Each structure stands twice: as structure tokens, then as C-alpha cells.
């Protein structure tokens, strides 16, 4: 599995996912808010299957500043 998500993408997905889950638990929104679990999961593993299908990556190109070797 080739990682295809950059840090900003991961942080945004995690925050939005957690907000959706919290809204469901508070009763503010319906069942669809549980889709936040998918957002949190993709952020945790740095891989989005939809990005892979579409050939998209928000990850910096190799050799870019701040990129961790071996990932």
C-alpha cells in the first residue's frame, strides 16, 4: 500500500471525522455522521482508497523538505 496523504490532509480528515462522530453522539446529526470513522481511519493510516483509484496524492514528492525517509 503506497501512502497517498500529506500531513495537512490527515489533520483535516481527523478533525472533521472527530467532529462528525461527536455530533452523532450528541444527537445533533443522524447516522450518516458515523462516516467520520472512515475519515479518522484513513487519516490514521495515511492512505485513501479513493485517492488511489483516482491517482491522486496530497503527499509531498520524494526529496521534499519534511518528508520522512522509508515511508
PDB file with SEQRES, HELIX, SHEET and CRYST1 records, atoms N, CA, C and O in Angstrom:
SEQRES   1 A   71  UNK UNK UNK UNK UNK UNK UNK UNK UNK UNK UNK UNK UNK          
SEQRES   2 A   71  UNK UNK UNK UNK UNK UNK UNK UNK UNK UNK UNK UNK UNK          
SEQRES   3 A   71  UNK UNK UNK UNK UNK UNK UNK UNK UNK UNK UNK UNK UNK          
SEQRES   4 A   71  UNK UNK UNK UNK UNK UNK UNK UNK UNK UNK UNK UNK UNK          
SEQRES   5 A   71  UNK UNK UNK UNK UNK UNK UNK UNK UNK UNK UNK UNK UNK          
SEQRES   6 A   71  UNK UNK UNK UNK UNK UNK                                      
HELIX    1 AA1 UNK A    7  UNK A   26  1                                  20    
HELIX    2 AA2 UNK A   31  UNK A   35  5                                   5    
HELIX    3 AA3 UNK A   36  UNK A   45  1                                  10    
HELIX    4 AA4 UNK A   49  UNK A   54  1                                   6    
CRYST1    1.000    1.000    1.000  90.00  90.00  90.00 P 1           1          
ATOM      1  N   UNK A   1       0.851  -1.167   0.000  1.00  0.00           N  
ATOM      2  CA  UNK A   1       0.000   0.000   0.000  1.00  0.00           C  
ATOM      3  C   UNK A   1       0.900   1.234   0.000  1.00  0.00           C  
ATOM      4  O   UNK A   1       1.694   1.428   0.921  1.00  0.00           O  
ATOM      5  N   UNK A   2       0.778   2.050  -1.012  1.00  0.00           N  
ATOM      6  CA  UNK A   2       1.565   3.271  -1.134  1.00  0.00           C  
ATOM      7  C   UNK A   2       0.819   4.405  -0.446  1.00  0.00           C  
ATOM      8  O   UNK A   2      -0.344   4.664  -0.756  1.00  0.00           O  
ATOM      9  N   UNK A   3       1.478   5.078   0.482  1.00  0.00           N  
ATOM     10  CA  UNK A   3       0.853   6.173   1.207  1.00  0.00           C  
ATOM     11  C   UNK A   3       0.563   7.325   0.245  1.00  0.00           C  
ATOM     12  O   UNK A   3       1.388   7.656  -0.606  1.00  0.00           O  
ATOM     13  N   UNK A   4      -0.624   7.935   0.389  1.00  0.00           N  
ATOM     14  CA  UNK A   4      -1.008   8.981  -0.559  1.00  0.00           C  
ATOM     15  C   UNK A   4      -1.644  10.210   0.097  1.00  0.00           C  
ATOM     16  O   UNK A   4      -2.357  10.969  -0.560  1.00  0.00           O  
ATOM     17  N   UNK A   5      -1.383  10.403   1.390  1.00  0.00           N  
ATOM     18  CA  UNK A   5      -1.955  11.555   2.083  1.00  0.00           C  
ATOM     19  C   UNK A   5      -0.870  12.353   2.789  1.00  0.00           C  
ATOM     20  O   UNK A   5      -0.041  11.791   3.505  1.00  0.00           O  
ATOM     21  N   UNK A   6      -0.880  13.661   2.585  1.00  0.00           N  
ATOM     22  CA  UNK A   6       0.045  14.552   3.267  1.00  0.00           C  
ATOM     23  C   UNK A   6      -0.462  14.900   4.659  1.00  0.00           C  
ATOM     24  O   UNK A   6      -1.589  14.567   5.027  1.00  0.00           O  
ATOM     25  N   UNK A   7       0.386  15.572   5.421  1.00  0.00           N  
ATOM     26  CA  UNK A   7       0.051  15.897   6.814  1.00  0.00           C  
ATOM     27  C   UNK A   7      -1.171  16.808   6.931  1.00  0.00           C  
ATOM     28  O   UNK A   7      -2.030  16.566   7.779  1.00  0.00           O  
ATOM     29  N   UNK A   8      -1.269  17.836   6.112  1.00  0.00           N  
ATOM     30  CA  UNK A   8      -2.417  18.739   6.198  1.00  0.00           C  
ATOM     31  C   UNK A   8      -3.720  17.986   5.909  1.00  0.00           C  
ATOM     32  O   UNK A   8      -4.730  18.215   6.574  1.00  0.00           O  
ATOM     33  N   UNK A   9      -3.696  17.104   4.933  1.00  0.00           N  
ATOM     34  CA  UNK A   9      -4.855  16.289   4.583  1.00  0.00           C  
ATOM     35  C   UNK A   9      -5.238  15.388   5.764  1.00  0.00           C  
ATOM     36  O   UNK A   9      -6.414  15.266   6.108  1.00  0.00           O  
ATOM     37  N   UNK A  10      -4.242  14.770   6.368  1.00  0.00           N  
ATOM     38  CA  UNK A  10      -4.501  13.877   7.508  1.00  0.00           C  
ATOM     39  C   UNK A  10      -5.121  14.621   8.681  1.00  0.00           C  
ATOM     40  O   UNK A  10      -6.086  14.147   9.281  1.00  0.00           O  
ATOM     41  N   UNK A  11      -4.567  15.792   9.011  1.00  0.00           N  
ATOM     42  CA  UNK A  11      -5.079  16.575  10.140  1.00  0.00           C  
ATOM     43  C   UNK A  11      -6.511  17.023   9.872  1.00  0.00           C  
ATOM     44  O   UNK A  11      -7.369  16.922  10.749  1.00  0.00           O  
ATOM     45  N   UNK A  12      -6.770  17.513   8.671  1.00  0.00           N  
ATOM     46  CA  UNK A  12      -8.128  17.964   8.327  1.00  0.00           C  
ATOM     47  C   UNK A  12      -9.126  16.810   8.418  1.00  0.00           C  
ATOM     48  O   UNK A  12     -10.210  16.971   8.980  1.00  0.00           O  
ATOM     49  N   UNK A  13      -8.768  15.655   7.873  1.00  0.00           N  
ATOM     50  CA  UNK A  13      -9.670  14.499   7.926  1.00  0.00           C  
ATOM     51  C   UNK A  13      -9.931  14.060   9.357  1.00  0.00           C  
ATOM     52  O   UNK A  13     -11.067  13.759   9.722  1.00  0.00           O  
ATOM     53  N   UNK A  14      -8.878  14.022  10.169  1.00  0.00           N  
ATOM     54  CA  UNK A  14      -9.039  13.596  11.558  1.00  0.00           C  
ATOM     55  C   UNK A  14      -9.959  14.542  12.323  1.00  0.00           C  
ATOM     56  O   UNK A  14     -10.843  14.094  13.053  1.00  0.00           O  
ATOM     57  N   UNK A  15      -9.757  15.843  12.161  1.00  0.00           N  
ATOM     58  CA  UNK A  15     -10.592  16.820  12.875  1.00  0.00           C  
ATOM     59  C   UNK A  15     -12.051  16.765  12.417  1.00  0.00           C  
ATOM     60  O   UNK A  15     -12.964  16.765  13.242  1.00  0.00           O  
ATOM     61  N   UNK A  16     -12.264  16.720  11.120  1.00  0.00           N  
ATOM     62  CA  UNK A  16     -13.634  16.651  10.600  1.00  0.00           C  
ATOM     63  C   UNK A  16     -14.303  15.343  11.042  1.00  0.00           C  
ATOM     64  O   UNK A  16     -15.467  15.333  11.443  1.00  0.00           O  
ATOM     65  N   UNK A  17     -13.554  14.251  10.961  1.00  0.00           N  
ATOM     66  CA  UNK A  17     -14.096  12.960  11.387  1.00  0.00           C  
ATOM     67  C   UNK A  17     -14.493  12.958  12.849  1.00  0.00           C  
ATOM     68  O   UNK A  17     -15.569  12.478  13.206  1.00  0.00           O  
ATOM     69  N   UNK A  18     -13.624  13.496  13.701  1.00  0.00           N  
ATOM     70  CA  UNK A  18     -13.934  13.544  15.133  1.00  0.00           C  
ATOM     71  C   UNK A  18     -15.129  14.452  15.415  1.00  0.00           C  
ATOM     72  O   UNK A  18     -15.944  14.147  16.286  1.00  0.00           O  
ATOM     73  N   UNK A  19     -15.241  15.556  14.692  1.00  0.00           N  
ATOM     74  CA  UNK A  19     -16.396  16.439  14.860  1.00  0.00           C  
ATOM     75  C   UNK A  19     -17.693  15.740  14.450  1.00  0.00           C  
ATOM     76  O   UNK A  19     -18.716  15.876  15.121  1.00  0.00           O  
ATOM     77  N   UNK A  20     -17.644  14.996  13.351  1.00  0.00           N  
ATOM     78  CA  UNK A  20     -18.839  14.253  12.920  1.00  0.00           C  
ATOM     79  C   UNK A  20     -19.251  13.213  13.959  1.00  0.00           C  
ATOM     80  O   UNK A  20     -20.432  13.081  14.281  1.00  0.00           O  
ATOM     81  N   UNK A  21     -18.274  12.478  14.478  1.00  0.00           N  
ATOM     82  CA  UNK A  21     -18.575  11.451  15.488  1.00  0.00           C  
ATOM     83  C   UNK A  21     -19.161  12.095  16.740  1.00  0.00           C  
ATOM     84  O   UNK A  21     -20.135  11.592  17.301  1.00  0.00           O  
ATOM     85  N   UNK A  22     -18.570  13.207  17.179  1.00  0.00           N  
ATOM     86  CA  UNK A  22     -19.082  13.903  18.362  1.00  0.00           C  
ATOM     87  C   UNK A  22     -20.507  14.395  18.131  1.00  0.00           C  
ATOM     88  O   UNK A  22     -21.344  14.324  19.031  1.00  0.00           O  
ATOM     89  N   UNK A  23     -20.786  14.896  16.923  1.00  0.00           N  
ATOM     90  CA  UNK A  23     -22.137  15.385  16.609  1.00  0.00           C  
ATOM     91  C   UNK A  23     -23.159  14.252  16.646  1.00  0.00           C  
ATOM     92  O   UNK A  23     -24.291  14.451  17.087  1.00  0.00           O  
ATOM     93  N   UNK A  24     -22.766  13.068  16.185  1.00  0.00           N  
ATOM     94  CA  UNK A  24     -23.674  11.910  16.250  1.00  0.00           C  
ATOM     95  C   UNK A  24     -23.946  11.543  17.702  1.00  0.00           C  
ATOM     96  O   UNK A  24     -25.092  11.314  18.089  1.00  0.00           O  
ATOM     97  N   UNK A  25     -22.890  11.489  18.501  1.00  0.00           N  
ATOM     98  CA  UNK A  25     -23.048  11.096  19.908  1.00  0.00           C  
ATOM     99  C   UNK A  25     -23.881  12.096  20.695  1.00  0.00           C  
ATOM    100  O   UNK A  25     -24.554  11.720  21.655  1.00  0.00           O  
ATOM    101  N   UNK A  26     -23.847  13.361  20.302  1.00  0.00           N  
ATOM    102  CA  UNK A  26     -24.658  14.395  20.960  1.00  0.00           C  
ATOM    103  C   UNK A  26     -26.077  14.434  20.411  1.00  0.00           C  
ATOM    104  O   UNK A  26     -26.936  15.112  20.976  1.00  0.00           O  
ATOM    105  N   UNK A  27     -26.341  13.716  19.317  1.00  0.00           N  
ATOM    106  CA  UNK A  27     -27.675  13.698  18.739  1.00  0.00           C  
ATOM    107  C   UNK A  27     -27.961  14.870  17.818  1.00  0.00           C  
ATOM    108  O   UNK A  27     -29.116  15.120  17.475  1.00  0.00           O  
ATOM    109  N   UNK A  28     -26.930  15.588  17.415  1.00  0.00           N  
ATOM    110  CA  UNK A  28     -27.111  16.758  16.559  1.00  0.00           C  
ATOM    111  C   UNK A  28     -27.382  16.350  15.116  1.00  0.00           C  
ATOM    112  O   UNK A  28     -28.185  16.988  14.436  1.00  0.00           O  
ATOM    113  N   UNK A  29     -26.728  15.299  14.644  1.00  0.00           N  
ATOM    114  CA  UNK A  29     -26.925  14.815  13.278  1.00  0.00           C  
ATOM    115  C   UNK A  29     -27.295  13.336  13.312  1.00  0.00           C  
ATOM    116  O   UNK A  29     -27.208  12.685  14.353  1.00  0.00           O  
ATOM    117  N   UNK A  30     -27.701  12.825  12.175  1.00  0.00           N  
ATOM    118  CA  UNK A  30     -28.152  11.438  12.081  1.00  0.00           C  
ATOM    119  C   UNK A  30     -27.025  10.438  11.896  1.00  0.00           C  
ATOM    120  O   UNK A  30     -25.853  10.733  12.134  1.00  0.00           O  
ATOM    121  N   UNK A  31     -27.412   9.255  11.469  1.00  0.00           N  
ATOM    122  CA  UNK A  31     -26.491   8.122  11.333  1.00  0.00           C  
ATOM    123  C   UNK A  31     -25.339   8.388  10.379  1.00  0.00           C  
ATOM    124  O   UNK A  31     -24.264   7.808  10.533  1.00  0.00           O  
ATOM    125  N   UNK A  32     -25.546   9.254   9.395  1.00  0.00           N  
ATOM    126  CA  UNK A  32     -24.517   9.497   8.391  1.00  0.00           C  
ATOM    127  C   UNK A  32     -23.250  10.086   8.997  1.00  0.00           C  
ATOM    128  O   UNK A  32     -22.183  10.020   8.386  1.00  0.00           O  
ATOM    129  N   UNK A  33     -23.353  10.656  10.180  1.00  0.00           N  
ATOM    130  CA  UNK A  33     -22.185  11.206  10.856  1.00  0.00           C  
ATOM    131  C   UNK A  33     -21.150  10.157  11.226  1.00  0.00           C  
ATOM    132  O   UNK A  33     -19.990  10.476  11.484  1.00  0.00           O  
ATOM    133  N   UNK A  34     -21.587   8.887  11.249  1.00  0.00           N  
ATOM    134  CA  UNK A  34     -20.642   7.802  11.537  1.00  0.00           C  
ATOM    135  C   UNK A  34     -19.629   7.632  10.407  1.00  0.00           C  
ATOM    136  O   UNK A  34     -18.660   6.888  10.557  1.00  0.00           O  
ATOM    137  N   UNK A  35     -19.839   8.306   9.285  1.00  0.00           N  
ATOM    138  CA  UNK A  35     -18.833   8.305   8.223  1.00  0.00           C  
ATOM    139  C   UNK A  35     -17.538   8.956   8.707  1.00  0.00           C  
ATOM    140  O   UNK A  35     -16.487   8.801   8.084  1.00  0.00           O  
ATOM    141  N   UNK A  36     -17.620   9.671   9.796  1.00  0.00           N  
ATOM    142  CA  UNK A  36     -16.428  10.251  10.414  1.00  0.00           C  
ATOM    143  C   UNK A  36     -15.412   9.190  10.807  1.00  0.00           C  
ATOM    144  O   UNK A  36     -14.212   9.462  10.856  1.00  0.00           O  
ATOM    145  N   UNK A  37     -15.892   7.977  11.087  1.00  0.00           N  
ATOM    146  CA  UNK A  37     -14.992   6.871  11.417  1.00  0.00           C  
ATOM    147  C   UNK A  37     -14.080   6.573  10.225  1.00  0.00           C  
ATOM    148  O   UNK A  37     -12.896   6.287  10.401  1.00  0.00           O  
ATOM    149  N   UNK A  38     -14.631   6.641   9.021  1.00  0.00           N  
ATOM    150  CA  UNK A  38     -13.834   6.412   7.809  1.00  0.00           C  
ATOM    151  C   UNK A  38     -12.762   7.492   7.684  1.00  0.00           C  
ATOM    152  O   UNK A  38     -11.611   7.191   7.370  1.00  0.00           O  
ATOM    153  N   UNK A  39     -13.133   8.742   7.926  1.00  0.00           N  
ATOM    154  CA  UNK A  39     -12.172   9.838   7.836  1.00  0.00           C  
ATOM    155  C   UNK A  39     -11.046   9.683   8.847  1.00  0.00           C  
ATOM    156  O   UNK A  39      -9.878   9.883   8.514  1.00  0.00           O  
ATOM    157  N   UNK A  40     -11.389   9.330  10.076  1.00  0.00           N  
ATOM    158  CA  UNK A  40     -10.369   9.126  11.103  1.00  0.00           C  
ATOM    159  C   UNK A  40      -9.475   7.941  10.731  1.00  0.00           C  
ATOM    160  O   UNK A  40      -8.259   7.998  10.919  1.00  0.00           O  
ATOM    161  N   UNK A  41     -10.067   6.882  10.212  1.00  0.00           N  
ATOM    162  CA  UNK A  41      -9.281   5.699   9.821  1.00  0.00           C  
ATOM    163  C   UNK A  41      -8.313   5.984   8.689  1.00  0.00           C  
ATOM    164  O   UNK A  41      -7.156   5.568   8.744  1.00  0.00           O  
ATOM    165  N   UNK A  42      -8.770   6.689   7.661  1.00  0.00           N  
ATOM    166  CA  UNK A  42      -7.870   6.997   6.550  1.00  0.00           C  
ATOM    167  C   UNK A  42      -6.766   7.941   7.003  1.00  0.00           C  
ATOM    168  O   UNK A  42      -5.634   7.837   6.531  1.00  0.00           O  
ATOM    169  N   UNK A  43      -7.078   8.856   7.906  1.00  0.00           N  
ATOM    170  CA  UNK A  43      -6.048   9.757   8.440  1.00  0.00           C  
ATOM    171  C   UNK A  43      -5.016   8.974   9.246  1.00  0.00           C  
ATOM    172  O   UNK A  43      -3.824   9.279   9.193  1.00  0.00           O  
ATOM    173  N   UNK A  44      -5.461   7.982   9.982  1.00  0.00           N  
ATOM    174  CA  UNK A  44      -4.550   7.193  10.821  1.00  0.00           C  
ATOM    175  C   UNK A  44      -3.554   6.379  10.007  1.00  0.00           C  
ATOM    176  O   UNK A  44      -2.413   6.199  10.432  1.00  0.00           O  
ATOM    177  N   UNK A  45      -3.964   5.888   8.854  1.00  0.00           N  
ATOM    178  CA  UNK A  45      -3.078   5.038   8.055  1.00  0.00           C  
ATOM    179  C   UNK A  45      -2.450   5.766   6.866  1.00  0.00           C  
ATOM    180  O   UNK A  45      -1.689   5.161   6.111  1.00  0.00           O  
ATOM    181  N   UNK A  46      -2.751   7.037   6.690  1.00  0.00           N  
ATOM    182  CA  UNK A  46      -2.199   7.863   5.588  1.00  0.00           C  
ATOM    183  C   UNK A  46      -2.503   7.306   4.209  1.00  0.00           C  
ATOM    184  O   UNK A  46      -1.724   7.495   3.275  1.00  0.00           O  
ATOM    185  N   UNK A  47      -3.611   6.631   4.077  1.00  0.00           N  
ATOM    186  CA  UNK A  47      -3.982   6.052   2.788  1.00  0.00           C  
ATOM    187  C   UNK A  47      -5.463   6.236   2.547  1.00  0.00           C  
ATOM    188  O   UNK A  47      -6.286   5.915   3.404  1.00  0.00           O  
ATOM    189  N   UNK A  48      -5.803   6.758   1.366  1.00  0.00           N  
ATOM    190  CA  UNK A  48      -7.195   6.932   0.957  1.00  0.00           C  
ATOM    191  C   UNK A  48      -7.431   6.074  -0.282  1.00  0.00           C  
ATOM    192  O   UNK A  48      -6.840   6.340  -1.329  1.00  0.00           O  
ATOM    193  N   UNK A  49      -8.278   5.056  -0.190  1.00  0.00           N  
ATOM    194  CA  UNK A  49      -8.540   4.207  -1.345  1.00  0.00           C  
ATOM    195  C   UNK A  49      -9.094   4.986  -2.545  1.00  0.00           C  
ATOM    196  O   UNK A  49      -8.776   4.660  -3.689  1.00  0.00           O  
ATOM    197  N   UNK A  50      -9.907   5.999  -2.300  1.00  0.00           N  
ATOM    198  CA  UNK A  50     -10.451   6.798  -3.397  1.00  0.00           C  
ATOM    199  C   UNK A  50      -9.340   7.567  -4.112  1.00  0.00           C  
ATOM    200  O   UNK A  50      -9.335   7.656  -5.340  1.00  0.00           O  
ATOM    201  N   UNK A  51      -8.401   8.121  -3.346  1.00  0.00           N  
ATOM    202  CA  UNK A  51      -7.248   8.793  -3.955  1.00  0.00           C  
ATOM    203  C   UNK A  51      -6.481   7.814  -4.839  1.00  0.00           C  
ATOM    204  O   UNK A  51      -6.086   8.155  -5.954  1.00  0.00           O  
ATOM    205  N   UNK A  52      -6.272   6.601  -4.339  1.00  0.00           N  
ATOM    206  CA  UNK A  52      -5.533   5.596  -5.114  1.00  0.00           C  
ATOM    207  C   UNK A  52      -6.267   5.270  -6.411  1.00  0.00           C  
ATOM    208  O   UNK A  52      -5.641   5.147  -7.465  1.00  0.00           O  
ATOM    209  N   UNK A  53      -7.569   5.131  -6.341  1.00  0.00           N  
ATOM    210  CA  UNK A  53      -8.377   4.828  -7.509  1.00  0.00           C  
ATOM    211  C   UNK A  53      -8.296   5.939  -8.560  1.00  0.00           C  
ATOM    212  O   UNK A  53      -8.254   5.674  -9.762  1.00  0.00           O  
ATOM    213  N   UNK A  54      -8.275   7.183  -8.084  1.00  0.00           N  
ATOM    214  CA  UNK A  54      -8.248   8.329  -8.979  1.00  0.00           C  
ATOM    215  C   UNK A  54      -6.829   8.795  -9.328  1.00  0.00           C  
ATOM    216  O   UNK A  54      -6.652   9.707 -10.136  1.00  0.00           O  
ATOM    217  N   UNK A  55      -5.828   8.167  -8.720  1.00  0.00           N  
ATOM    218  CA  UNK A  55      -4.438   8.539  -8.998  1.00  0.00           C  
ATOM    219  C   UNK A  55      -4.039   9.866  -8.371  1.00  0.00           C  
ATOM    220  O   UNK A  55      -3.173  10.567  -8.896  1.00  0.00           O  
ATOM    221  N   UNK A  56      -4.664  10.217  -7.248  1.00  0.00           N  
ATOM    222  CA  UNK A  56      -4.402  11.481  -6.560  1.00  0.00           C  
ATOM    223  C   UNK A  56      -3.495  11.221  -5.364  1.00  0.00           C  
ATOM    224  O   UNK A  56      -3.547  10.150  -4.758  1.00  0.00           O  
ATOM    225  N   UNK A  57      -2.666  12.201  -5.027  1.00  0.00           N  
ATOM    226  CA  UNK A  57      -1.853  12.134  -3.823  1.00  0.00           C  
ATOM    227  C   UNK A  57      -1.651  13.542  -3.284  1.00  0.00           C  
ATOM    228  O   UNK A  57      -1.316  14.455  -4.038  1.00  0.00           O  
ATOM    229  N   UNK A  58      -1.852  13.722  -1.985  1.00  0.00           N  
ATOM    230  CA  UNK A  58      -1.580  15.008  -1.354  1.00  0.00           C  
ATOM    231  C   UNK A  58      -0.252  14.956  -0.613  1.00  0.00           C  
ATOM    232  O   UNK A  58       0.130  15.902   0.076  1.00  0.00           O  
ATOM    233  N   UNK A  59       0.427  13.861  -0.765  1.00  0.00           N  
ATOM    234  CA  UNK A  59       1.726  13.652  -0.120  1.00  0.00           C  
ATOM    235  C   UNK A  59       2.811  14.390  -0.908  1.00  0.00           C  
ATOM    236  O   UNK A  59       2.783  14.415  -2.139  1.00  0.00           O  
ATOM    237  N   UNK A  60       3.781  15.000  -0.182  1.00  0.00           N  
ATOM    238  CA  UNK A  60       4.867  15.684  -0.898  1.00  0.00           C  
ATOM    239  C   UNK A  60       5.666  14.712  -1.765  1.00  0.00           C  
ATOM    240  O   UNK A  60       5.797  13.533  -1.434  1.00  0.00           O  
ATOM    241  N   UNK A  61       6.188  15.211  -2.860  1.00  0.00           N  
ATOM    242  CA  UNK A  61       7.021  14.380  -3.736  1.00  0.00           C  
ATOM    243  C   UNK A  61       8.291  13.980  -3.004  1.00  0.00           C  
ATOM    244  O   UNK A  61       8.696  14.657  -2.059  1.00  0.00           O  
ATOM    245  N   UNK A  62       8.936  12.879  -3.429  1.00  0.00           N  
ATOM    246  CA  UNK A  62      10.141  12.431  -2.740  1.00  0.00           C  
ATOM    247  C   UNK A  62      11.228  13.472  -2.814  1.00  0.00           C  
ATOM    248  O   UNK A  62      11.402  14.166  -3.816  1.00  0.00           O  
ATOM    249  N   UNK A  63      11.955  13.556  -1.712  1.00  0.00           N  
ATOM    250  CA  UNK A  63      13.012  14.529  -1.616  1.00  0.00           C  
ATOM    251  C   UNK A  63      12.547  15.884  -1.100  1.00  0.00           C  
ATOM    252  O   UNK A  63      13.363  16.781  -0.892  1.00  0.00           O  
ATOM    253  N   UNK A  64      11.241  16.038  -0.893  1.00  0.00           N  
ATOM    254  CA  UNK A  64      10.711  17.309  -0.409  1.00  0.00           C  
ATOM    255  C   UNK A  64      11.067  17.491   1.064  1.00  0.00           C  
ATOM    256  O   UNK A  64      11.227  16.515   1.796  1.00  0.00           O  
ATOM    257  N   UNK A  65      11.187  18.715   1.480  1.00  0.00           N  
ATOM    258  CA  UNK A  65      11.525  19.018   2.874  1.00  0.00           C  
ATOM    259  C   UNK A  65      10.444  18.482   3.789  1.00  0.00           C  
ATOM    260  O   UNK A  65       9.253  18.593   3.499  1.00  0.00           O  
ATOM    261  N   UNK A  66      10.873  17.896   4.901  1.00  0.00           N  
ATOM    262  CA  UNK A  66       9.938  17.395   5.889  1.00  0.00           C  
ATOM    263  C   UNK A  66       9.438  15.986   5.643  1.00  0.00           C  
ATOM    264  O   UNK A  66       8.709  15.447   6.476  1.00  0.00           O  
ATOM    265  N   UNK A  67       9.798  15.377   4.543  1.00  0.00           N  
ATOM    266  CA  UNK A  67       9.352  14.025   4.264  1.00  0.00           C  
ATOM    267  C   UNK A  67      10.199  13.037   5.051  1.00  0.00           C  
ATOM    268  O   UNK A  67      11.420  13.171   5.131  1.00  0.00           O  
ATOM    269  N   UNK A  68       9.546  12.060   5.622  1.00  0.00           N  
ATOM    270  CA  UNK A  68      10.253  11.068   6.413  1.00  0.00           C  
ATOM    271  C   UNK A  68      10.742   9.950   5.524  1.00  0.00           C  
ATOM    272  O   UNK A  68       9.966   9.403   4.740  1.00  0.00           O  
ATOM    273  N   UNK A  69      12.014   9.597   5.626  1.00  0.00           N  
ATOM    274  CA  UNK A  69      12.523   8.500   4.795  1.00  0.00           C  
ATOM    275  C   UNK A  69      11.891   7.178   5.182  1.00  0.00           C  
ATOM    276  O   UNK A  69      11.560   6.959   6.347  1.00  0.00           O  
ATOM    277  N   UNK A  70      11.728   6.317   4.228  1.00  0.00           N  
ATOM    278  CA  UNK A  70      11.193   4.980   4.485  1.00  0.00           C  
ATOM    279  C   UNK A  70       9.688   4.915   4.569  1.00  0.00           C  
ATOM    280  O   UNK A  70       9.156   3.866   4.933  1.00  0.00           O  
ATOM    281  N   UNK A  71       8.979   5.965   4.256  1.00  0.00           N  
ATOM    282  CA  UNK A  71       7.514   5.927   4.335  1.00  0.00           C  
ATOM    283  C   UNK A  71       6.919   5.956   2.975  1.00  0.00           C  
ATOM    284  O   UNK A  71       5.697   5.932   2.835  1.00  0.00           O  
TER     285      UNK A  71                                                      
END                                                                             
